[in-house]
Structures are given as structure tokens and as C-alpha cells.
Amino acid sequence: MIVNKEKWYKRQFGFKRDNLFLVDGDRIFKEFREFVRLMKTIRKEYIVDRKRIGFIKFIFEAHEGVAVVTTIDSQPGANTGRIRLAIAPGLSREAGMIISDLGKDFLFDEV
């Protein structure tokens, strides 16, 4: 059975083969490369109240997709800890609103 390659690619992958190009020997979609270029996360570091780090993580988990919280430094003797927020592209305004609301209740300063 002879299969038309263009029809096979379209049926298998939903696009024509000519939408592919080679970069470092790997096949990458043009659309995917553009998507990756636009989807750069914003990383910011903050000094926060050490006892509130878990609470901050839960707040950002409740707002799914806005940001991911990572603890950088939280020493037992200190009153403050350092966290990093990886803010999703296009959601920096929402993350800023959450940060400003949390900053009203306890220490939340950008480094």
C-alpha cells in the first residue's frame, strides 16, 4: 500500500510536513518555537517572614498557574526567609496583586 506522506503527516500530527524544520538535528515545530519564545517565566526573589513561607506557597497553589514558590533560604534562627517566585507569562499583574495583598499582613519585600 502506497501512502501519501503529506496526508500521513497531516493525519498523524495535524500539520503538514513543510511546517517542520531542523535545528541541531531535532524536529521542532515553528509554532512551538514561537510559543517557547513568548512563554518566558519571570523570576523574582523576596524576603518574607519565615513562619509564613508555607502559607505563601499555599496561596499561590490556590491561584493555579500564577506562580511557583521556591524556598531559597530559611534558616531556623532567623526571622526571615528568602523565596523565589517563578511568575507565569502574562500573569505578572495578578501575581503583583497577590503579593501586595500579602504584603499588607506581613513582611514581603523584593530583593
DOTI-461004 format. One record per residue (C-alpha): residue number from 0; chain; y, x, z. Coordinates in nm, 2 decimals, always signed. Each point is the difference from the previous one (the first is absolute). Layout:
N
[node NUM,"A",[Y,X,Z]]
...
This chain:
111
[node 0,"A",[+0.00,+0.00,+0.00]]
[node 1,"A",[+0.34,+0.14,-0.10]]
[node 2,"A",[+0.28,-0.07,+0.24]]
[node 3,"A",[+0.37,+0.03,-0.09]]
[node 4,"A",[+0.14,+0.25,+0.25]]
[node 5,"A",[+0.34,-0.17,+0.02]]
[node 6,"A",[-0.16,-0.34,+0.08]]
[node 7,"A",[-0.23,+0.17,+0.25]]
[node 8,"A",[+0.28,+0.17,+0.19]]
[node 9,"A",[+0.20,-0.32,+0.01]]
[node 10,"A",[-0.29,-0.20,+0.12]]
[node 11,"A",[-0.10,+0.26,+0.27]]
[node 12,"A",[+0.34,+0.11,+0.12]]
[node 13,"A",[+0.25,-0.27,-0.12]]
[node 14,"A",[+0.20,+0.24,-0.21]]
[node 15,"A",[-0.01,+0.18,-0.33]]
[node 16,"A",[-0.12,+0.36,-0.01]]
[node 17,"A",[+0.33,+0.12,-0.14]]
[node 18,"A",[+0.16,-0.08,+0.33]]
[node 19,"A",[-0.18,+0.30,+0.15]]
[node 20,"A",[+0.11,+0.36,-0.01]]
[node 21,"A",[-0.14,+0.32,+0.14]]
[node 22,"A",[+0.16,+0.19,+0.28]]
[node 23,"A",[-0.19,+0.30,+0.15]]
[node 24,"A",[-0.32,-0.13,-0.17]]
[node 25,"A",[+0.01,-0.33,+0.19]]
[node 26,"A",[+0.07,-0.34,-0.16]]
[node 27,"A",[+0.30,-0.17,+0.16]]
[node 28,"A",[+0.16,-0.32,-0.10]]
[node 29,"A",[+0.36,+0.02,-0.10]]
[node 30,"A",[+0.07,-0.31,+0.21]]
[node 31,"A",[-0.17,+0.15,+0.30]]
[node 32,"A",[+0.20,+0.32,-0.03]]
[node 33,"A",[+0.32,-0.20,-0.01]]
[node 34,"A",[-0.12,-0.20,+0.30]]
[node 35,"A",[-0.07,+0.31,+0.20]]
[node 36,"A",[+0.35,+0.15,-0.09]]
[node 37,"A",[+0.17,-0.32,+0.13]]
[node 38,"A",[-0.22,-0.03,+0.31]]
[node 39,"A",[+0.11,+0.29,+0.21]]
[node 40,"A",[+0.00,-0.07,+0.38]]
[node 41,"A",[+0.30,+0.09,+0.21]]
[node 42,"A",[-0.09,+0.21,+0.30]]
[node 43,"A",[+0.23,+0.01,+0.31]]
[node 44,"A",[-0.05,+0.14,+0.34]]
[node 45,"A",[+0.13,-0.16,+0.33]]
[node 46,"A",[+0.02,+0.09,+0.36]]
[node 47,"A",[-0.12,-0.30,+0.21]]
[node 48,"A",[-0.10,-0.10,+0.35]]
[node 49,"A",[-0.34,+0.15,+0.04]]
[node 50,"A",[-0.14,-0.31,+0.18]]
[node 51,"A",[+0.11,-0.22,-0.29]]
[node 52,"A",[-0.18,+0.19,-0.28]]
[node 53,"A",[-0.31,-0.24,+0.00]]
[node 54,"A",[+0.24,-0.30,+0.00]]
[node 55,"A",[+0.18,+0.14,-0.30]]
[node 56,"A",[-0.32,+0.05,-0.19]]
[node 57,"A",[-0.11,-0.36,+0.07]]
[node 58,"A",[+0.34,-0.13,-0.11]]
[node 59,"A",[-0.03,+0.18,-0.34]]
[node 60,"A",[-0.36,-0.10,-0.04]]
[node 61,"A",[+0.10,-0.36,+0.06]]
[node 62,"A",[+0.25,+0.04,-0.29]]
[node 63,"A",[-0.27,+0.09,-0.25]]
[node 64,"A",[+0.10,+0.25,-0.27]]
[node 65,"A",[+0.34,+0.08,+0.13]]
[node 66,"A",[-0.07,+0.34,+0.16]]
[node 67,"A",[-0.28,+0.21,+0.15]]
[node 68,"A",[+0.07,+0.16,+0.34]]
[node 69,"A",[-0.14,+0.35,+0.08]]
[node 70,"A",[+0.04,+0.17,+0.34]]
[node 71,"A",[+0.12,+0.35,-0.05]]
[node 72,"A",[+0.06,+0.11,+0.36]]
[node 73,"A",[-0.05,-0.18,+0.33]]
[node 74,"A",[-0.04,+0.24,+0.29]]
[node 75,"A",[-0.11,-0.15,+0.33]]
[node 76,"A",[+0.28,+0.14,+0.21]]
[node 77,"A",[+0.28,-0.10,-0.23]]
[node 78,"A",[+0.18,-0.34,-0.01]]
[node 79,"A",[+0.04,+0.01,-0.38]]
[node 80,"A",[-0.24,+0.03,-0.29]]
[node 81,"A",[+0.05,+0.07,-0.37]]
[node 82,"A",[-0.13,-0.23,-0.27]]
[node 83,"A",[+0.01,+0.00,-0.38]]
[node 84,"A",[+0.04,-0.32,-0.20]]
[node 85,"A",[-0.14,+0.00,-0.36]]
[node 86,"A",[+0.21,-0.29,-0.14]]
[node 87,"A",[-0.13,-0.18,-0.30]]
[node 88,"A",[+0.22,+0.01,-0.32]]
[node 89,"A",[+0.23,-0.29,-0.02]]
[node 90,"A",[-0.04,-0.10,+0.36]]
[node 91,"A",[+0.25,+0.25,+0.16]]
[node 92,"A",[+0.24,-0.29,+0.08]]
[node 93,"A",[-0.27,-0.19,+0.19]]
[node 94,"A",[-0.11,+0.31,+0.18]]
[node 95,"A",[+0.36,+0.07,+0.10]]
[node 96,"A",[+0.04,-0.35,+0.14]]
[node 97,"A",[-0.31,+0.05,+0.21]]
[node 98,"A",[+0.12,+0.34,+0.12]]
[node 99,"A",[+0.34,-0.14,+0.09]]
[node 100,"A",[-0.15,-0.29,+0.20]]
[node 101,"A",[-0.24,+0.24,+0.18]]
[node 102,"A",[+0.30,+0.24,+0.07]]
[node 103,"A",[+0.17,-0.27,+0.19]]
[node 104,"A",[-0.27,-0.01,+0.27]]
[node 105,"A",[-0.09,+0.37,+0.03]]
[node 106,"A",[+0.06,+0.35,-0.13]]
[node 107,"A",[-0.06,+0.02,-0.38]]
[node 108,"A",[+0.21,+0.29,-0.15]]
[node 109,"A",[-0.04,+0.15,-0.34]]
[node 110,"A",[-0.06,+0.38,+0.00]]
